[in-house]
Amino acid sequence: MTWSNAIHSKPKSEGQGIKLPPEEYSALTHYNYSSLNQFLERMIRYTDIQAKELMDGGYQFSWKDLLIKPLSEFLTRFFVQHGFEDGLHGLALALLQAFSFVVVYLKVWEKKGFAKKI
């Protein structure tokens, strides 16, 4: 079995696999973070990959994305996905996820040479 470098990708396998009950098919234990440092370390790795994927896909940097994308991420995580039900933990994670979007778009801007045009 091989995994691609894409974030949250599915493994590719060859040959015959084992038969699993439907509830265990593609079962995967996803471990999140147990500390702020773990989150930030992963954020650095993931934002590098996400910025590259955007650029490889032809994305052209827009300063508006520095506002719109993080705000949308926060609102989705905190309200739509009910992060508020987790109290301060939900607020913290929604803010951190929104910040990671800021970092992605700033990395794209950096790779474009910090263009002054806004």
MIDOSE-1310 file (N, C-alpha, C; in nm, 2 decimals, decimal comma, always signed):
residues 118
mtws	+0,09/-0,12/+0,00/+0,00/+0,00/+0,00/+0,09/+0,12/+0,00; +0,05/+0,22/-0,08/+0,13/+0,35/-0,08/+0,03/+0,47/-0,06; +0,09/+0,57/+0,00/+0,01/+0,69/+0,03/+0,08/+0,81/-0,06; -0,01/+0,89/-0,11/+0,05/+1,01/-0,18/+0,08/+1,12/-0,08
naih	+0,14/+1,22/-0,12/+0,18/+1,33/-0,03/+0,06/+1,43/-0,01; -0,05/+1,41/-0,08/-0,17/+1,50/-0,07/-0,23/+1,48/+0,07; -0,27/+1,59/+0,13/-0,33/+1,59/+0,26/-0,46/+1,51/+0,26; -0,48/+1,42/+0,35/-0,61/+1,34/+0,36/-0,63/+1,26/+0,24
skpk	-0,53/+1,21/+0,18/-0,54/+1,13/+0,06/-0,58/+0,98/+0,10; -0,63/+0,91/+0,00/-0,66/+0,77/+0,03/-0,54/+0,68/-0,02; -0,52/+0,57/+0,05/-0,40/+0,49/+0,01/-0,43/+0,42/-0,12; -0,33/+0,39/-0,20/-0,34/+0,31/-0,32/-0,28/+0,17/-0,29
segq	-0,36/+0,07/-0,33/-0,31/-0,07/-0,30/-0,33/-0,15/-0,43; -0,25/-0,26/-0,44/-0,25/-0,35/-0,55/-0,27/-0,49/-0,49; -0,33/-0,57/-0,58/-0,35/-0,71/-0,53/-0,48/-0,73/-0,46; -0,50/-0,84/-0,40/-0,62/-0,87/-0,33/-0,61/-0,84/-0,18
gikl	-0,71/-0,77/-0,13/-0,71/-0,73/+0,01/-0,79/-0,83/+0,09; -0,81/-0,80/+0,22/-0,88/-0,88/+0,31/-1,03/-0,84/+0,31; -1,12/-0,93/+0,34/-1,26/-0,89/+0,35/-1,29/-0,84/+0,49; -1,34/-0,72/+0,49/-1,38/-0,66/+0,62/-1,53/-0,64/+0,63
ppee	-1,59/-0,64/+0,75/-1,73/-0,60/+0,76/-1,75/-0,46/+0,71; -1,87/-0,43/+0,66/-1,89/-0,29/+0,60/-1,85/-0,18/+0,70; -1,88/-0,20/+0,83/-1,85/-0,09/+0,92/-1,70/-0,07/+0,95; -1,62/-0,16/+0,90/-1,48/-0,15/+0,92/-1,40/-0,12/+0,79
ysal	-1,48/-0,11/+0,68/-1,42/-0,09/+0,55/-1,36/+0,05/+0,55; -1,23/+0,06/+0,51/-1,16/+0,19/+0,51/-1,15/+0,25/+0,65; -1,16/+0,17/+0,75/-1,15/+0,23/+0,89/-1,01/+0,29/+0,91; -1,01/+0,40/+0,97/-0,88/+0,47/+0,99/-0,89/+0,55/+1,12
thyn	-0,80/+0,54/+1,21/-0,80/+0,62/+1,33/-0,73/+0,75/+1,30; -0,79/+0,86/+1,32/-0,73/+0,99/+1,29/-0,70/+1,06/+1,42; -0,57/+1,07/+1,45/-0,53/+1,14/+1,57/-0,51/+1,29/+1,54; -0,57/+1,37/+1,62/-0,56/+1,51/+1,60/-0,43/+1,56/+1,68
yssl	-0,44/+1,66/+1,76/-0,33/+1,71/+1,83/-0,36/+1,71/+1,98; -0,25/+1,69/+2,05/-0,27/+1,69/+2,20/-0,20/+1,82/+2,26; -0,14/+1,90/+2,17/-0,08/+2,02/+2,22/-0,09/+2,13/+2,11; -0,07/+2,25/+2,15/-0,06/+2,36/+2,06/+0,06/+2,35/+1,97
nqfl	+0,17/+2,30/+2,03/+0,30/+2,28/+1,95/+0,27/+2,18/+1,84; +0,20/+2,07/+1,87/+0,17/+1,97/+1,76/+0,09/+2,04/+1,65; -0,01/+2,12/+1,69/-0,09/+2,18/+1,59/-0,01/+2,27/+1,50; +0,08/+2,35/+1,56/+0,16/+2,45/+1,49/+0,26/+2,38/+1,40
ermi	+0,32/+2,27/+1,44/+0,41/+2,19/+1,36/+0,34/+2,14/+1,24; +0,23/+2,08/+1,26/+0,15/+2,03/+1,15/+0,10/+2,14/+1,06; +0,06/+2,25/+1,11/+0,02/+2,36/+1,03/+0,13/+2,41/+0,94; +0,25/+2,41/+0,98/+0,36/+2,45/+0,90/+0,38/+2,36/+0,78
rytd	+0,37/+2,23/+0,81/+0,38/+2,13/+0,70/+0,26/+2,14/+0,60; +0,14/+2,14/+0,66/+0,02/+2,14/+0,57/+0,01/+2,27/+0,49; +0,05/+2,38/+0,55/+0,03/+2,51/+0,47/+0,14/+2,51/+0,36; +0,25/+2,45/+0,38/+0,35/+2,44/+0,27/+0,29/+2,37/+0,15
iqak	+0,23/+2,25/+0,18/+0,16/+2,17/+0,08/+0,05/+2,24/+0,01; -0,04/+2,30/+0,10/-0,16/+2,37/+0,04/-0,12/+2,49/-0,05; -0,02/+2,57/-0,01/+0,03/+2,68/-0,09/+0,08/+2,63/-0,22; +0,16/+2,52/-0,22/+0,21/+2,46/-0,35/+0,10/+2,41/-0,44
elmd	+0,00/+2,35/-0,38/-0,12/+2,30/-0,45/-0,19/+2,41/-0,52; -0,21/+2,52/-0,45/-0,28/+2,64/-0,50/-0,20/+2,69/-0,62; -0,07/+2,71/-0,60/+0,01/+2,76/-0,71/+0,02/+2,67/-0,83; +0,03/+2,54/-0,81/+0,03/+2,44/-0,91/-0,10/+2,44/-0,99
ggyq	-0,21/+2,48/-0,92/-0,34/+2,48/-0,99/-0,37/+2,61/-1,06; -0,27/+2,70/-1,06/-0,28/+2,83/-1,13/-0,34/+2,94/-1,05; -0,35/+2,93/-0,92/-0,41/+3,03/-0,83/-0,33/+3,16/-0,85; -0,40/+3,27/-0,86/-0,33/+3,40/-0,86/-0,37/+3,47/-0,72
fswk	-0,26/+3,51/-0,65/-0,28/+3,57/-0,52/-0,37/+3,69/-0,52; -0,46/+3,70/-0,42/-0,55/+3,81/-0,40/-0,55/+3,84/-0,26; -0,52/+3,97/-0,22/-0,52/+4,01/-0,08/-0,66/+3,99/-0,02; -0,77/+3,99/-0,09/-0,90/+3,96/-0,04/-0,91/+3,83/+0,02
dlli	-0,84/+3,73/-0,03/-0,84/+3,59/+0,02/-0,78/+3,59/+0,16; -0,70/+3,69/+0,20/-0,64/+3,69/+0,34/-0,75/+3,72/+0,44; -0,86/+3,78/+0,39/-0,98/+3,81/+0,48/-1,09/+3,71/+0,46; -1,13/+3,69/+0,34/-1,24/+3,61/+0,31/-1,22/+3,46/+0,35
kpls	-1,11/+3,40/+0,31/-1,09/+3,25/+0,33/-1,08/+3,22/+0,48; -1,00/+3,30/+0,56/-1,00/+3,27/+0,71/-1,13/+3,30/+0,78; -1,20/+3,40/+0,74/-1,33/+3,43/+0,80/-1,43/+3,32/+0,77; -1,43/+3,28/+0,64/-1,52/+3,17/+0,61/-1,49/+3,04/+0,68
eflt	-1,36/+3,01/+0,70/-1,32/+2,89/+0,77/-1,36/+2,90/+0,92; -1,34/+3,02/+0,98/-1,38/+3,03/+1,12/-1,53/+3,02/+1,14; -1,61/+3,08/+1,05/-1,76/+3,08/+1,06/-1,81/+2,93/+1,04; -1,75/+2,86/+0,95/-1,79/+2,73/+0,92/-1,75/+2,64/+1,04
rffv	-1,63/+2,64/+1,09/-1,59/+2,56/+1,20/-1,67/+2,59/+1,33; -1,68/+2,72/+1,36/-1,74/+2,75/+1,49/-1,89/+2,75/+1,49; -1,96/+2,79/+1,38/-2,10/+2,79/+1,38/-2,16/+2,67/+1,30; -2,13/+2,66/+1,18/-2,19/+2,55/+1,10/-2,16/+2,41/+1,15
qhgf	-2,03/+2,39/+1,19/-1,99/+2,26/+1,24/-2,00/+2,25/+1,39; -2,07/+2,35/+1,45/-2,10/+2,36/+1,60/-1,98/+2,35/+1,69; -1,87/+2,42/+1,65/-1,75/+2,42/+1,73/-1,78/+2,49/+1,87; -1,88/+2,58/+1,86/-1,92/+2,65/+1,99/-1,96/+2,56/+2,10
edgl	-2,01/+2,44/+2,06/-2,05/+2,34/+2,16/-1,94/+2,29/+2,24; -1,81/+2,31/+2,19/-1,70/+2,26/+2,26/-1,63/+2,37/+2,34; -1,70/+2,48/+2,36/-1,66/+2,59/+2,45/-1,53/+2,65/+2,40; -1,44/+2,68/+2,49/-1,31/+2,74/+2,46/-1,23/+2,66/+2,37
hgla	-1,23/+2,53/+2,38/-1,16/+2,44/+2,29/-1,21/+2,46/+2,14; -1,34/+2,47/+2,13/-1,40/+2,49/+1,99/-1,36/+2,62/+1,94; -1,36/+2,73/+2,02/-1,32/+2,86/+1,98/-1,17/+2,86/+1,94; -1,09/+2,80/+2,02/-0,95/+2,80/+1,99/-0,92/+2,73/+1,86
lall	-0,98/+2,61/+1,84/-0,95/+2,54/+1,72/-1,00/+2,61/+1,59; -1,12/+2,67/+1,61/-1,17/+2,75/+1,49/-1,08/+2,87/+1,46; -1,03/+2,93/+1,56/-0,93/+3,05/+1,54/-0,80/+3,00/+1,48; -0,75/+2,88/+1,53/-0,63/+2,83/+1,47/-0,65/+2,78/+1,33
qafs	-0,76/+2,72/+1,30/-0,78/+2,68/+1,16/-0,79/+2,80/+1,07; -0,86/+2,90/+1,12/-0,87/+3,02/+1,04/-0,73/+3,08/+1,01; -0,65/+3,09/+1,12/-0,52/+3,14/+1,11/-0,43/+3,06/+1,00; -0,45/+2,93/+1,00/-0,38/+2,85/+0,90/-0,41/+2,89/+0,76
fvvv	-0,53/+2,94/+0,74/-0,57/+2,99/+0,60/-0,49/+3,11/+0,57; -0,48/+3,20/+0,67/-0,40/+3,32/+0,66/-0,26/+3,28/+0,61; -0,20/+3,19/+0,68/-0,06/+3,14/+0,65/-0,05/+3,09/+0,51; -0,15/+3,01/+0,47/-0,15/+2,95/+0,33/-0,13/+3,06/+0,23
ylkv	-0,22/+3,16/+0,24/-0,22/+3,27/+0,14/-0,10/+3,36/+0,15; -0,05/+3,38/+0,27/+0,07/+3,46/+0,29/+0,19/+3,38/+0,23; +0,19/+3,25/+0,23/+0,30/+3,17/+0,17/+0,29/+3,18/+0,02; +0,17/+3,18/-0,03/+0,16/+3,20/-0,18/+0,21/+3,34/-0,22
wekk	+0,17/+3,44/-0,14/+0,22/+3,58/-0,17/+0,37/+3,58/-0,16; +0,43/+3,51/-0,06/+0,57/+3,51/-0,04/+0,64/+3,45/-0,17; +0,58/+3,33/-0,22/+0,64/+3,27/-0,33/+0,62/+3,35/-0,46; +0,53/+3,44/-0,46/+0,51/+3,53/-0,57/+0,60/+3,65/-0,56
gfak	+0,69/+3,65/-0,46/+0,79/+3,76/-0,45/+0,74/+3,88/-0,37; +0,64/+3,86/-0,29/+0,58/+3,97/-0,21/+0,53/+4,08/-0,29; +0,46/+4,05/-0,40/+0,42/+4,15/-0,50/+0,34/+4,26/-0,42; +0,37/+4,39/-0,45/+0,32/+4,50/-0,38/+0,17/+4,54/-0,43
ki	+0,14/+4,49/-0,55/+0,01/+4,52/-0,61/-0,10/+4,45/-0,53; -0,20/+4,53/-0,48/-0,31/+4,47/-0,40/-0,44/+4,49/-0,47
